[in-house]
Every structure is written in C-alpha cells, then in structure tokens.
Amino acid sequence: MKPLPSKMELYRQPYRGVMGDAYNGALVNVPLPTGERCMIIFSDGGGWDHVSVSLKTRCPTWEEMCHVRDIFFMPEEYAVQYHPPKSLYRNIHPFCLHLWRPHGEQVPMPPIIMIG
C-alpha cells in the first residue's frame, strides 16, 4: 500500500482516539467521482493492507471502489475483495466494502483471458 497522499490529509479524523500515520487511519467525507462522500478506514497491520469504504445509504459501486483503490495502491499492485464462506460473514456496517492485499506474497489470479 502506498502512503496516504497529502491531499487526503484534509479528510483525516481520529479513529478510536488515534490519528494514525501514513498507512493507518480514518478519512471522513471523502469526495468520490460520483459526487457522493464516503468514509475510509485503512491499515497495514497483521500482514495485510486493508481499506474499507462505506457510504451512508448504499454500498460503493465498482467505479467508486476503483477510485479508492487508486488512492491507496500502486497501479500494478493487486487488491482484492473477498467473499468468505457464509459461516464467516460479519456485517458491522450494511454499506461497507473492503479491499485487501497480503504483505510479501502475490495474490493468485486466474488467467488474464478469464478476467473481465
């Protein structure tokens, strides 16, 4: 995960009483290309880069998630959205999606011809 761009510091807020650093924190009222505003929580602990994106009344669209992905990840870095087994579902916020990337390993991908 790349460091938080300085232009995003305008949206930084304390999260659980902590401001965080370039790789950990919370951003509030971040404008999206659609005109909506979102909340973003980001971290790099536990061997994973993690970015959560939430809106007040709906889930983020693919285009909105791509926009946020570009803020936090380099163009050639993988970031994935997981769909775990139903027994492991945990829904803390009804309109939140997540991006993940493990540290130190490549995310397995199907052949490029099968994607898209």
N, C-alpha and C positions, 0 to 999 in steps of 0.2 A: 504494500500500500504506500502511495506517495504521501508526503507530508501535506497537511491541510494548507491549501492556497491562502495567502494573506487576505485576499478579497473576501474569504468566508469568515474571517475573524469578526466581522461586523455582526454575524448571527450567533456567535458563541454565547452560551449561557451555562451557569453551573449545573452539573448533573450530580444529584445526590450530594450536593455541597462541595463538589470539586470541579475546578475549571478544566482539568486535563492538560494535555500537551498537543503537539503536532499530530499525534496518532491516536489520541483518546479524547472523547468529549461529546458535547451535545450542541447542536445548532438548531435554532428556533426561527420560524418564519422565513425559511429559505425559499426564494422565488424559483419556480420551475418554468420552463418554456411555455407551458400551457396557461400561465397566469395564476395557477394555484400556488399555495405556500405549504411547505412541509416541515416536519421535524426530522432531524437526522441524528442518530446516535452512532458513534464509530469507536472502534477499539482494535488493538492489536495484541491482546493477551491470549494466553493458553495455547499458543502455537497457531493461531488463526487471525487473519484480518477479518473484521466484521463490520458491516454497515447496515443499520436498519433505517427504513424510510417510512414515515407514516403521514397520513392526511387525516383531517377531522371527519370527513363524511364518506370516503371511499378509499379503495386500495389504489396505490400508484399504478399508472399504466406502464407498458413496456418502454415507451419513449421516455417517460419520466425516470424510470429505473436506469435507462441507458445514460441519461443526463447525469444522474448522481454517480453512476459507475465511473464516468469520465472525470468527475471531480476527485475521486479517491484512488483510482487505479490507473496505471500507465496503459497506453493504447494496446500493448501486446501482452499484458497480464490477463490471466483468466480470473473471472469472478463468477460464482455460480449461485443459483437459488436452489435450495434443497426441498424435496418433498419426502419427509420421513414416513415410516410406517404409521398408520393411524394410531396405533397404541402409544406412539411417542409424541403425538400432536400436543402442542401447548400454545394457546392463543391468549396472550396477555393484552393485546390491542387488536381489535377487529379489522383495522385498516392499515396494517403494517406488513411490509415485505422486507426480506433480508438478502444481502449479498455476502458471500463467504469466499475466502481464499486461504488454503493452508500454507504455512511457512515451510520453506525448504523442500517442497515437493511439487511436482506437476500434477494438475488435475487431469484424470483420464478423460479423454474425449473420443467420441465416435469418429469414424472417417468424415472428413470435411464435406464430402458429397452427400452425407446423410443429414447434415445440419442445415436448417433454414428451409 
